[in-house]
Every structure is written in structure tokens, then in C-alpha cells.
Amino acid sequence: MVAKEKKPPKPLKANSVPGWDIGPDEIGAKQKGDDSLKKYWDLVGKPVEVGKPQFFLKKGILYRKYSGKKDTDEEIQLVVPTELRHKVVSLAHDTLLAGHRGAGLPAPLH
């Protein structure tokens, strides 16, 4: 029974977020169409130095993998296209489940 208490909780798997009508194919297409991500697409599959981020594809979606100096310091992150970044930050900070209610982000300048 004690061994179960030491295990970290399993991550929550969510297939969709209410209010977001976007699927994996659309995210991949938005990533490919984002000029700010071109340099990361060019790094996919190339060898990297220890401690440097690596970019890879999984089911047509671009991810960033970072491994720190310790093998346990591995992070895998979705590369978010420019047009979705405001929504992602808002989702992380302005929802009831975010743990705090900030002042929100200012409207983008056009």
C-alpha cells in the first residue's frame, strides 16, 4: 500500500477542450503554415548536442524534446503556432482550473 503513495499521479488525458474546435490535423497544418516555426521544422531529425532541444514529429505534429543534464529531466512540449499562443496562455492562466485568476492578457495590437 505504501508503494502506491510514492508513485506520481498519471497525467490527465483530454481529447478536446471545450470551446476549441481544432483537431490534430489542423494543429499540424497551422504549425506548417507558421513562418516563425520554419527553423524548428528544419531541425526535425537532426542530431543535437546534450542539453539542447530536439524537434521531432509524432503523427504529423511538431514537438520539442529537451533533456537536461540528468536523464530524469526530460520534457516534451507541443510547439504552438503563433495564432494559437494567446489561447494556450489564456487556457493555462484564466480558467477556474488554473489555480489562480490573473489580470488576463491585453488584446493583441493590430
Secondary structure, DSSP 8 states (H G I E B T S, - for coil): -HHHHHS-------S--TT----HHHHHHHHHH-GGGHHHHTTTT----TTS-EEEEETTEEEEEEE-SSTT-EEEEE---HHHHHHHHHHHHSSGGGSS----------
